[in-house]
Amino acid sequence: MESLLRWGIENSSQDPSAPPPVQRQDLDPEIIDYILGKSDAQQMKDDMAAATDESQPESARIDALDHLEMLIEQIDNANNLEKLQLWSPLHSLISTAPTNALKMQALWVAGTAVQNNPEAQVAYLVHNPLPVLTSFLTPSPSSTAQTRSKAVYALSGLLKHNAPAVAALSRPDVDGWDKLREALQDPDLGVRRKTLFLLVTLLIPNKLPATDAGASTSQQAPIHANSHAAALTDPTRADTSTAALHALHAHGILDAVVAGLTRAVPSGPDGDVPGPDADFEEKGVALLRNYAVVCGGEFSPGQKKALQGWFKTEQKDPHVAGRWSLTSEELEALLAKVA
């Protein structure tokens, strides 16, 4: 090894007057990309270019969006959507793509990007996406069950722990709470489940971190730029419970949940089967518990009457608490609010 090193030193050029090495100009950039691989940022730009290229067949455009969705599962790549100016063409696809399949795939990309990512939530909100996203929730020939399901997925990622976005649901041009109530009665069971789960999440109170009230701003730990800087700077940003609690009453959402639990929903054109559904029941009971026990909400006489009869029937199953992922104490506390 020492002799090899000595040989390398002796045979290296030590002449300071020697010209600098000349960069080769005969290397094809495509070959370099093939050998080294394109960066994620370049792949994201290429995917968006293919997805928005109307001369491409639909299958190729969908494949490009599918690959983009895979890339932005990494939070750094998701945040690069803003830096690469890709949010605008992505939202344009959601709004104006010629087919439901393209819209659904674009919704999937957006939902993945904003999931548990305050920085991406802030970046996407700049493009005023809520009127478009909520417009998908109304069943129509141009809105398939799969598209509506992906719209709820995108809404969930945008709304969770994001009080400014939740507040915007009340805007007249968004009509978000009424659209979510309608989604609880969607012909497709999957859409109803996803919508109910979103409402359960929005209703969970945010526990703010304990802070020293006497500490000055300069004494607090610095908040560095990162994906969660917006939430760290303003912890109240994650408080969606207050607005959700009000909306349950103001927009008849609680009535829709009670109705969805206590009576079957008619079958729809998507082939949905009416009747009890364990997953919907579990989520519905979770919402009732969050509302009444955790948030201290009160049921109306009509709601109590409907729930009393339903709970009485369901309690014939000795394992009903476990079926709803509740302890016996949690179930008793909920029943006390219904009594």
N, C-alpha and C positions, 0 to 999 in steps of 0.2 A: 504493500500500500504506500509506504514512504517513497519507494523508487518510482512508483507511478506518479505521485504528487510532484516529485522533483522533475520528472520528465515533462509534466504539464507546464511547470513554471519556466523551465529552460526553453521550451518551444513556443511559449506565448510571446506575442509582440509587446516589447517594452519601449518601442520607438515612439516618443511623444509627437513626432512630426507625421506619424502615419495617419492617413485620412480616416475619418470615422466610417464605421460599417454602413453600407448602403442598403436601405430597405428594399427588399425584392418587390417588384411591381407586377410580376407574372403570376401572383397567387390569386386564384378566383375566390372572391368573398363567399360565394355559395359553398365552396369546398371547405373553407375555414369554418363556416357555420355548421357544416355537416360533421366536421371533426370535433369542434369544441361545443357545439350546441348553441342555439339561440338563447339569449337571456329571457327570463320570465316576462319582463316588460315588453320585449320585442314580440314575443309570442302573443301577449295580450293584445297588442296593437294589430298584429296580423289576424287574430281571431275576430276582432271587431270589424276590421276591414272586410273580411270574408262574409261576416254575418250581415253587414249592411249593403253588400254588393247585390243589387237586384238582378244582375245578369247570371248569378249563380243559381243552381237548382236548390230547391228548398232543403233537401237532405244535406247538402254541403253547408248551408247556412246554419242549420240546426246542429250539425257536428261541430262547427266552429264555436257556437255558444256553449255546447256541452263541454268542450275542451277549456273554454274560458271559465266556466263554473268550477271545473276541477282546479284550475290555477288559483282562483280567489278563495279557495278553502283555506289558504294560508293568509293570515290577517294582514301581513305586509303587502301582499299582492292586492288584497281587497282595498287597502288604503291607496294603492297606486292608481286605482280607477280615477280618482280625482286628479292626481298629478299628471296622468297621461290624457286627461280630458276625455275620458271614455263614458262618464255618467250620462252626458247629453245624448250621444247616439244610442246608448242602451235604453234610456227612457223613451226615446223616440221610437224604438222598436216595440216597446211595450204599448205605446199609444197607437201606432199607425201600421204595424206589420200587417201584411195582407192575409195572413192565415193565423188560426188559433194556435197551431203547433209552434210557430215562431214566437208568438206572444207568450205562450206558456213557458218556452225555454228561456226567454228574456226575463220573465218574472222569476224564474228559478235562480238565475244569475244574481238579480237584485236582492232577492231574499237571503241568499247565502252571503253576499257581501256585507249586509248590514247586521247580520246575526251576531249578537253579543259584541258589537263593535261601535261604540259611541262616535268615533271619528267618521266612520262611513255613514252613520245615521245623519250626522250634521251635514255631510257633503251631499247626500241624496236629497235631504229636505230643501236644499237651495233650489232644486228643480221642480218644486211644488208637485210632488208625485201623488199626494193623497186623493185629489179628485179623480185621477185616472185609476188608481188602485181600487178605490171603493166602487167605481163604476162597474167593475167586473162582477161584483157580488150579486147583482140582479140577474136571475136566470133568463136567458134569451137564446134565440138560435145562434147568435154570434158569441155566446159565452158557454162553452161546454163545462161539464162538471170538473174536468181536469184543470181547465183554465181558472175556474173559480177557486179550486183548491190551492193552486199555486199563487193566486192573488192573496188568499188568506195567509199563506206562508210568507210572502213578501211583507204584508202588513204586520204580521207578528214580529218579524225581525226589525221592522222600522219603529214599532210602537213600544216594545218591551223596554222598561226602564228609561223611557224617553217622554217625560212630561210635556215638553213643547209640542211634540207630534200628537200626543193624546189630546192636548188642548185644541189643536187644529181640527180634530174630528168634528167639533161643534160648529165649524164654519158653514154657512149656508151652501157654498159651492162644493163642500165635501159631503155633508149629510151622513157622516160616518157612523154615528151611533144607530140611526135608523137602518142603515144598510147592514150593520152587524146584527141587528134584531131580525131583519129579513133572512140573513144567512143562517140563523138558528132554525129556520123553517124551510131550509133549502131541500129540494127533492133528493139530493144526494147525501147519504149518511156521512160520508167522509168529510164533506164541507161542514156539516153541522158539528161534527166532533172537533175539527180544527178551530172553528169559531168559538166553541165553548171553552176549549183549552186556552185560547187567547184571552178571553174574558176572565177566566180564573186567574191567569197570570197578572193581568192588569189590576186586579182587585187586591192582590197581596200587598200589605203595607210595606213600605220601604223602611228598614231600620237604619237610621243615620248613624255614622260612627261617632263614638263619644269624643268630644273635644274639650279642651280647657277654655272656658269662656273668657278667662282673663289673659289668654295668650294673644300677643299682637300678631299681625300678619307677618311681620318680619321674623317672628320666632317660629312660625309654622314651617314644616318641611317643604322644600321647593317641589313644585310639580313640573316634571319634565315633559316635554312633548312626546306623547305616545298615544296609542289607540284609545286609552281610557282617560286621557287628560281632561276631556270635557266633563266626565262624571266626577273626577276627583276635584276639579275646580269648583263645581257646584253640586254637592251631593243631593240637594233637593230635586235635581233634574230627574232622578230615578223615581220620584214619588208620583206614581200613576193612580194610586188607590183612591184618593179624594175625588178626582174627576170621574173615575169608573163608578164609584159608589153613587154619585149624583146621577150619572147617566142610567143606571139600572132602573131608577124610578122615573126620571124625566122622559125616557124614550121607551118605556114598556118592556125593557129587556128582561127584568126579573119575571114578569108575567109570561114571557115567551119561554124562559127556562122552566118555570113551573109547568107550563102546558106541555113542553117537550118531554118532561119526565112522567107526567101523570096521564097522558093520553098518546096513543100511537099517531105517528105522522103518516098521512096518506102516501101511497106509492106514487113515484114520479116517473117521468120519461127516461130517467137514467137507470131504471130497473131496481130502484131501492125497495127493500122489503120492510113493511111497517112492523111495529112491535117492539118489545124491550130489546135494548142493546146494552151489554154490560159496560162497555167502555164509555158510552154516552152517559149512562147512569152514574158511573164513578166520577166523571168530570162534573156532572150536574150537581151531585151531592157535595163535591168539593167547593163549587161556587156558592151553594147555599150556606155551607159552613163558614167560608170566608166572609160572606156577607153578614150573617147573623151573629156568629160567635166571635170571629176575629175582629170584624169592623163594627160590631154593635148595631147592625141594621135591624129594623123591625118589619115583620111580614104584615100585610093587610089581612083583614078578616077573610076575604075571598081566597087569598093565597094559603092561609092557615087551613081553611076547610079542605081545599084540594090536597094539600100536603098531608094532613092528618089521615085521610082515607088511604092515600098511597103508601105512607109509611106503615100504617097498620097492616096492609096487605104484604108489604115487603118483609116485615118483621117475622112473618111465619117461617122464614128461612133463618135457622139459628146461627148461620154463618154470615149474615148480611153485613155486619160491621167489617169483617175481613174482606168481603166482596167489594166493598167500597173503599178499602184501604184506610179504614178508621179503627181506632181503638174503641173499646166499649164506652170509655169515658167521653171520648170525642162525640160518639153517636148520641149518648145521653144528653150532652150539652146542646146538640143541635135539636133534638126532640123537645127539649125544654123550651126552646125559642119558638117552636111550632105549636106547642100546647096552648 
